[in-house]
Amino acid sequence: MKKLSLLPSLLIFLGLVAQLDAQIPQLINYQGRVAVNGTNFDGSGQFKFALVNAAGTTTYWSNDGKGTGGNAPTNAVSLTVTKGLYSVLLGDATLANMTVVPSTVFNNSDVRLRVWFNDGSTGWQQLTPDQRIAAVGYAMMAGSVADGSITTAKIASGAVGTSQIASGAVGNSQLATGAVQANNIASGAIGSSQLASGTFPAPQSVAGTSQTAVANPSYVVTGDTPVAFTLPSTANVGDMFQISGAGAGWTVGSDWKAVASDRAWNGIASSSDGTKLAAVASGRQIYTSADSGNSWVAVASNQSWNGIVSSSDGTKLAATVDGGQIYTSSDSGGTWTAVAFIDIWRGIACSVDGTKLAAVSYDTIYTSSDSGAAWTARASSSPSEWRGIASSSDGTKLAAVSYDTIWTSNDSGVTWAGKAIYQALKAIASSSDGTKLAAVANGQVVTSNDSGITWTAGAIKAFVTIASSSDGTKLAAVSYDTIWTSSDSGVTWTARASSSMQWIGIASSSDGTKLAAIKGPGQIYVGTNNVFCAGSQGTTATFQYAGNGQWVRMVQAP
């Protein structure tokens, strides 16, 4: 949080969070804190916004479209400031005196946000310094790149090799006739394991409802009922098998199903059996499901929700508002009560019965032993900020991450000890007894089997957040474009589902078999700790074993 001096009598504390909305025009979520004479400002404040160059002499965008040369716009945006905190969606044309932010703004390499504030008595003051817009704003420009605008002339020689091409991305339809000749194939590059459909032994006919596959044969579904295939239990790297749907369709593993509507999802929680789910969306409502995500009900009011946690039975919920309060529900989300106080909340956890809560704000850990009715400040993160928190089932063992340190408590948060130092820590998960911990540090999962005393660095896959089964053996994590699972406490990982949109959160049932993941923005997806693939009647697909429990779909042909 930055402290900006406007006048000797006026201080503004400023935080900037940028988030892309799901639809064009894109929005930038701007949040801040205002104090006048050392006291949090309350009431209606007047704000003006502009996106300018590094020198501040060129205006790329202003809230009313009338600002030029780095000067203040003519018309102001009126915002409600509550106990010093306010937020606004820059580019939200539904607000008075607010114009959309065109993606062309970010054709410029250095774009900065300039803000003016008027408390009604001091007059207009320009905040300094201007705040530089980082990578999220430039994603708006990427979303507007026209199809076909990136040609071979714009790609450096050697920039695209086999490691940049997804498995199965190049098939017959992508190759020109005669493009691949004998002199294009390295000696020994093609063996029996590289041969596609038609080189397998005679297919085995399958007419039941389920079939356990083995490596290297082929199967043809001849009945009129879809067949659920289970992946081979043993295989060597390079082994393959093939499935054809002659009579009906087929599935391999479990389907990851998209549920709910597109939202700017920020958090999701699950009951122990995975049937009750609760999710929060920024600027929208809280959404609950009592049937494993098949149907959803909108509850609570529109706020900047950024986190949620659930008791084991799904009846007690607690949700956080970024720059707002904590809200609790004891009836599975039917009604909500505002508790705690306004702060910049970053994470929340609870015991299995929902009575013990632990939450982290930007700079403090708070705990409650009465379902959120009363809160006690426990620890400060100075000089870095808190990022996430996890709890054992009884609420006595807690684990939290600041930016560069993993902390643990064995007395419900009364005392804390720093256990390990890593950079860019983001999230942490705990087993029910608190002995097995898993944290995300700079895109890598680090794990502990002794309540945080010692730690082991694991896979680096640009992980964002993580969830754990109650025994800590089954982990589920998301990277920007992939859902990953582990059945050995994080030693090995398997890719389960991929997406061109960003995964930002995941929740797990207590046994680790039922998972729910969110995109931001995007939909909610539910699935299990299994590989997913499906084919309809007439579809043929070939699968190859890539090692570490991962099968890859190689070919799909009608």
N, C-alpha and C positions, 0 to 999 in steps of 0.2 A: 504494500500500500504506500503510495507516494504522498508526501506532505508538501503542499504548494502554498507559498506566501503571496497574497494578493495586495494587502495593505497591512500596516502594523496591527490593525484591529480585526483583520479577517484572515482565517485560515481555512483551506479546503483540503480534505484528505481524499485522495482519488484512487480508484481501482478501475482497471479496464479489462473487460472480458469480451472477446469477439466470438460470435457464433453465427454460422450460416443457417438461414431458414431453408425449408425444404423447397420453396417455390421461388421463381424469379418475380419481382426484384428481391435481391438478397438483403438480409438485415444484419446489422452489427449491434450486439447487445452491450450497451455501455452502462457501467454502474459506478457509483461514487459515494463519498461521504462528505458532508459539509458541516463545518463548525464556525460560528461567529463569536468572536471574543472568547474562544475556548469552550463554548457551549454548543452542543449539537443543534443545528437549525431545524425548526419544525414549521411546516406550513407550505404555502405555494411559492416556489422560486422560479425565476425567469432564466432561461438558458439559451445560448446561441452556440451552434456547432459549425465547424468547417474542416474539411480535409485539405491540407496545404502541402507545399513542398518543404524540403529540409530547411531552406532559408526563410520560409514563411512569407515569401513574396508573391507566390502564385496560388490561387484558390482553385482546387479541382472540383470541389462540391461544397455547398453550404446548405443549411437546413431549409432556407426559403428560396434558394436559387438566386439570390441577389448579392451575395458576398463576392467581392473581387479583390485581387491583389493582396490577399491575406487579411483584409479588413473584415470587421464584424458584419454579419448579415443584417438586414433591416428589421426583420420580424423575429420575435422570440418564441420559444417553445415553453409553455407553462407546465411544470412538473411538480408533483406533490413530494415533499421531502418529509420523511418520518424518522424522528430521532436521528437526524443527520444523514440518513441513507436515502438514495434515490436511484432510479434506473430508467433507461429509455432505449427503445429500439431505433437506432439511427437508420433512416431510410423508410420508416413506417409511414406511408402516405395517408394512413387513417388518422394520424395526429395533425392537429392544426399547425400550419407553418412548417410542415416537414415534407421534403421531396425525396424521391427514391434515390438510392446510391447506385449509379450505373457501374457495371463491372469494368468499363473502360478507365475508370479512375485508377485501377491497379495495373494499367499498362505502364505506369510510372514506378520506378524502382524504389523510391523512398517517399512514402505517404505518411503524413502525421496529422493527428487530431488536435485541433485548437478549440478551446472552450472559453466562453465568456459567461459570467454569472452575476445576477443582480438579486440581492436579498430584499429589495424594496426600500432600503434606506441608505445603504452605502453607495449605491449606483453601480454601473457596469464595471466589471474588472475582468481583465484577461488572465487566465491561468497560465502559468509558466512552470516547466517548459512544455512545449507541445509533445504529445505522446505518439511515438512511432507505432504504426499498424504493422503487426508481424504476419506470420504465414497464413492465418485464417482468412484475412481479407483478400489475399492473392488467390485463394481457392475460388473466389467469385469470378476472377478473370479466367481461370481454367475451365469453369463450367460454361463459358461462352465461346470457347474455341470451336469454330465451325468444322463440320465433318470434311475431311479431305484437305484441311489447311496445312497439315504437317506432311510434307512430301519427303521423298528420299533425299532431296537436296539439302533438307534441314537436319538430317541425321548424320552424325559424324561416322566416318568409316570405322567399322569394328565395334560401334556402340551397341548393336543388337547381336547377341550371340545366343547359344542354346540356353544359357541360364536366364535370359530375359523372355523366353518363349514358353508359355504354359504348355503342359503335357496335353496333347491332342488338339492344340490350337491350329496346327497346320496339317490338313488332310488333302485328299485328292482334289477337292473343290477349290483349294487355295493355290494349287500348283498348275502352271500352264502346261499344255501338252508338250512333252519332250523336254521339260525343264530339268528333270533329273535323269542323267545318263550314267553309264558305268563309271566314267572317270570322275563323277561327282561323289562317289561312295568310297570311303576309305576301306582298304583291304581288311577283311575280318570284322567289319562293322555290323554286318547282318548275320545273326545266327538264328537258331530255332526260336529263341525267346523273343526275337524282334518280328517274327512273322505274324501278320494280321489274320483277320477272319478268312476261313477257307483252308488254313493250314493245320487246324486242330483235328484230332481224331473225330470219327463220326459222332454227332451230338447225341447226348442222352436225353430221352423223352421224359418230361416232368409234367404230371397231370394233377398233382395234389395241391395243397395250399402252402406247403413249406418244403424247403430243401436246403440241406447243408452242403455248400459247395466244397470241392477240393481243388487243389492247384492243377492247372494244365488241361482239363477237359473242356468240353463245351456242352451247353444245355439248351434245349428248346422246349418252351412252354406250349404244350399241345392241348391242354384242357381249356375250358371256358371260364375258369376262375383264376384270378391273379395269384402268382406264387411269390411268397416271401423267402428270399434267399439269405442264408447266413454265410458270412465270409469264412473262407478256409481257416481252420485253427492253426495250421502250420504251413509255412511257405518259405521258399528261398527268394532272395532278391532277383527279380527278373521273371519269376513265375507268373503265369497268366491263366485266366479262364474267360469264357465267353457265354453270354446269355442272349437268346433270341426269343421274342414273343410271337410265336406263330398263331396260337389260339387266343391267349389273353395277355395282359401285361404282367409286369414283375416289379419287385422292389429288392434292393440290397441294403440291409441295415434299416435305419429309421429315417423317415421323412422329416426334414426340418420345414415346418409349416409356418408361413407368414400369417400373423394374426394382428388384430387391431388396425388402426389407420395410421397414415403417415403423421408423425409428430416429431417435435424436437425433444426426443426422449432423453432423460438425464439419469434415471435410476430405476432399478427393478429389484423386487424381493419375492421370496417364495416360502410357502409353508413347508414343513418337513416332508410331507408326502407329495409335494409338487402340484397339488390340485388348486390351491389358492395362491393367486399371484396378485401383486400390486405394483404399479409403475407410475412414475411421475414424469411430466413433460414441462419444459421451461415455457412460461407464459401461458400454460394451459391448466388443466385440472389433474387430479389424481384419478387413476383408472384401476379398477379391481376386477378380478375374474375368479369365479368359484368352480370352474370346470376346465382347469389346466390350460386356460387361454383361448378356449373356443369362442367365448362371448365375454364382452367387457361392459362395465358400467362406469360412467363418469361421476365422480363424487368430488366434494370440496369445491373451492373456488379457483379461478384463474390466478396463478401466482408464479413466481420464478422458482418453482420446485427444482431441487437438485439432488435429493437423496431420499431413500426410504428403506425401512427395515421392518421385519415381521417376526412375531412370535412363532413358536413351533406349530401351533394349531391354526395360525393365520387370523386369529380374532383380534389380536392387539397389533396395531401398526403405529409407527412413528415416522414422520416425514419432515424434512428440512427445507427452508426457503432461503435461497441465497440473498443475503441482505434483509432477512426477515426473521420470523420466529420458527420454533419447532411446534408441530401439530401432532396430536395423538388421537387414536381411535381405539375403542375397546369393543367395537361391534363389526369388525371386518371392513371398516371404512364407511359404514353407514352414516355416522356422525363424527365430527372432528372438533377438538378443543385446542385453542392456542395456548401453549405453555412456554416456559423459558422466557427468552427476551430476544430482542433484535440483535443479530450479529451476522458475520459472514461465515456461515456454516460450510464445512468441507467434508464431513462424514459422520455417520451415526451407526451404532451397533446396539444389540440388546441380548439379554438372556433368553432362554427358550420359552420362559413363561411371560416374557415381555415386561416384567416389573423393574428389572435393572437396565437402565439405559446409559450409554456413554456416547458423547458427541464431541467432535472437534470443530472449533471455529478456526479462523485464520491463525490466532495466536494462543489459544487456551483449550485445555481438555476440561470438559464438564461431565459429571456423573449424577445420576438420579436413582434412588432405590425405591421410589413409589410411583412407577409408571410415568414419570415426567412431571409430577405435580411440583416438586421442588428440585433445584439443581445446585450443585456445589462445584466451584472452580477448583481444579486439581493441579494442573501443571501448565507451564508456559513453554512455548517452543522457541523463544528468543535465542539466537537471532534469525532462525529460519521458520517457515510456516508449517503447520500441520496439514497433512494430506489425506489421511484415512485412519480408521480404527476398526478393531475386531474384538469379539468377546467369546469367552468359553460359554458353555451352556448354562452354568450357574452364575455367570457374571462376575466371578472372583478374579479370573485371569483375563487381563486385557493386553492387547498389543496395538501400538500406534506407530505411524510413520510420519516424521517430519520430512523436510526436503532431503536431508542427508543422514538421518539416523533412525534406526529401529529401536523402539522403546517398549518395555514390558512392565506390567504391574501384577503382583500376586495377591493384592488386598483390595480388589474392586476399585482401583484407581487412586487410593490414598497416597501411595508412594510409587515412584517410577525410576527405572534404571535404563540407561542407554546400553544397548546390547551389540549393535553393529553399525558400521558407517558405510553407506553406499550413496551414490549420487542419483539425483532425480528420482527419488522414491515416489510412488504414486498411489499404491493400494496395498492392503494386507488382508489375509484370510486366516482363520483359525479352526482347528478341529474342536470338537465339543469339550474335550478335556483340557484344551489349551496347550498341549504338548507339541503338536505339529502346527507349524506356522509356514505360510508362503506369502512372499511379498514381491511386488514388481519394482525393480530398480533399473532405471535407464533402459527399459525395454527387455530386461532379463528377469527371469524368475529365480529368486533365491529362497531356499527352504531351510527349516530347522526342525529337528526331531526331539529337541530337549528344551522346549519352552523358550527358545531364543538364545540359549547359551552359546551354541555354535551354529554356524550357517554355511550352507553349500550353494555355490553359484551354479545355475543350470543353464537351460537353453536361452539363446538370445533370438527372439522372434518379433521384436517391436511390440511386446505385450503392453496393454493399456490398463487392464484390471483383472481380478482373479476371484474365484469362488472355490469353496472346499466342501467335501462331504463331511459328515460328522466324525468319521474316523480318520480323516485327513489323507487317505490314500488316493481318493479320486479328486482331481483338480480340474477345473474348467477355466479357461482364460480367453481373452479376445485380444487380437492385434488389430491394426487398422482395417484389414480386409479378410481376416480369417478367424473362425472359432477353433480353439485347440482344446484337447482333453488329454489327461494323463491318468493312468490307473496304477502308477507306482510312485505316488507322492512327488511327482515332478521330475523323475529321472529321465523318462522319455515322453514325447508328446506326439499326438496324432492330429492332423488337420481334419476337421469335421465339416465345415461349411465355409464357403468363401462369398465375397460380395465386393462390388465396386464402390459401395457406400461404407462409411466408417462405422465399425462396431465400437460401442463405447461402454457397454455394461453387460453383466451376466449374473444369473442367480442359479442355485442348484438345490435340488431336494437333498434330504439328509443322507440318503444312500448314494447320491451322486449320479443316479441314472436319468433323472428328469432335469432338463436344463431350459432356461428361458434367457434369450439374449436380445439386446436392443441396439438399434442404429440411431445415430443422431446427425441429421434427421433421417427418418425412415420408418420401418415398421418394427413390431415385436415378432420374434421367431421362437417357436418352441420345438424341442426335439429331445433326443436322448443321447447318451454317451456311446453313439454308434456312427459308423459311416453311413451317409445317405446317398442313394441313387435310385432312380425309378425309370421304367420304360413302359410305353404303351404297346398295344398290339402292333406287330410289324416292326418293332424297334429291336435292333441288335447293338450290343455294347461289349467291349473287351476291357478287362481290368488287369492291371499289372501291379505286382507287389514291389513297393519302393523301399521296404525296410522299416524298422521301428513301428510295426503294426499298421503301416499306412498303405492302403490300396489306392491306386489312381485309375480313374476311368480314362481309357486311351482313345477309344473310337466309338462314335455313335453314327449309325447309318440306317436309313429307312429300309 
